[in-house]
């Protein structure tokens, strides 16, 4: 989250100066309460509620992120509508016309030993059944390792201004429905353990874009997806136009659905979402909300402090909080949107004889 230096305890102390110094911690002998819960609720109201904050936004896989090797691409491929995704993918390429269709698979979590090395063989587990075959060249992206070096396993993406390219693929030597294996390369050592990092901070999906995997142009061919709350099952095949996170499984894995399932083009999908609000565990934690919103944080806590002591000021403090939230969101989203109605000029050309009546 965004840079923050203000602690929960600092805010609670400030709130107490407005509530006759009535204690907000240690009440009834309960450590840190009700202050800790008040702060958690306050952060939730600021961060959640469909507040599309720039400072709280996560972009999993931008083209820049791919170039720097930090993107987490979801691969969306032919005739498949629903995808489980934990932050790491494997995929094949189809750069040469007439070759077999490219495909992809989401890799299992590092906590589930999604990638292991034994006897000079690297074995990768996928979350769902994959479509890879022995002899395929497979590329990996988004892997993290508890033992071993991720850069020895992740493929690289380059963009020299004229064309884009992937490097660092491996040739599969064995497959089952949910695993595949290949001979370990230099730096891929027995005992290494890795996998997908998991997406544990998902709040709600705000937008998405997709890049054509097998298009080597620079810049990459990019299209926009509309993020929606829910989508029905659909059998029509076409380029995807909408995406929904159907379920956050709570394990670091998301279930996504696309409308439509791809027909012939394989896409890299970039998900943009708001992070979920934190669940605070200690009063010395910082808010994770930019310090420039200190007055908003103070008001969110003070309203709840007044409610806690059953003050008659509770309703008026709540109205002040809602006004401050509106002002803060307005400042955060002040730029003109890139979505507008056409035409911007009048529908009627009055010509030189327009008289003004």
Buried (B, 14 or more C-beta within 10 A) or exposed (E): BBEBEBBBBBBBBBBBEBBEEEEBBEBEEEEBBBBBBBBBBBBBBBBBEEBBBEBBBBBBBBBEBBBEBBBBBBBBBBEBBEBBBBBBBBBBBBEEEEEEBBBBBBBBBBBBBBBBBEEEBBBBBBBBEBBBEEEBBBBBBBBBBEEBEBEBBBBBBEBEEEEBEBEBBBEBEEBEEBBBBBEBEEEBBEEBBBBBBBBBBBBBBBBBBBBBBBBBEBEBBBBEBEBBEEBEEEEEEEBBEBBBBBEBEEEBBBBBBBBBBBEEBBBBBBBBBBBBBBEBEEBEBBBBBBEEBBEBBBBBBBBBBBBBEEBEBBEEBBEBBEEBBEEBBEEBEEEEEEEEEEEEEEEEEEEEEEEEE
